[in-house]
């Protein structure tokens, strides 16, 4: 003889069995992937969105939160590495552009030095124009310093901010001196 301790015990166990059979039909690997890659803040939120029982999900999802936080940290690291690589590439591109500009400028200075007589010797007196020569030497010095900084051979200092301005002034002075010297 069977003794039931509770009324409707058979019905209750059928409901439990039916729920268990439904839960067994879930693709837990797919759910795990979706949780790990999705924007879910908690297992409770995931269970609510997916219509799953939270208690059952919590039992099945042991370690998912830790794995999600590890994936998030790994993702943030990769993003930071990608940004760093882009910044490095940008600095390399800027340095190459600076080197090209300084190289072109040095070519202009070399040309002026080759045309020495025309720019630094007075046609009237046949003597050197020291003012023009000094200005050209200063311009050459600043061009060399700029090139060394672009190559990373010299440490950059706070004075670097004004070097282009100083160079422009030196070029203007040199051009003025070249015009005055003839």
Buried (B, 14 or more C-beta within 10 A) or exposed (E): EEEEEEEEEEEEEEEEEEEEEEBEEBEEEEBBEBBBEEEBEEBEBBBEEBEBEBEBBBEBBEEBBEEBEEEEEEEEEEEEEEEEEEEEEEEEEEBEEBBEBBEEBBEEBEEBEEEEEEBBBBEEEEEBBEBBBEBBEBBBEBBBBBBEBBEEEBEEEEEEEEBEEBBEBBBEBBBEBBEEBE
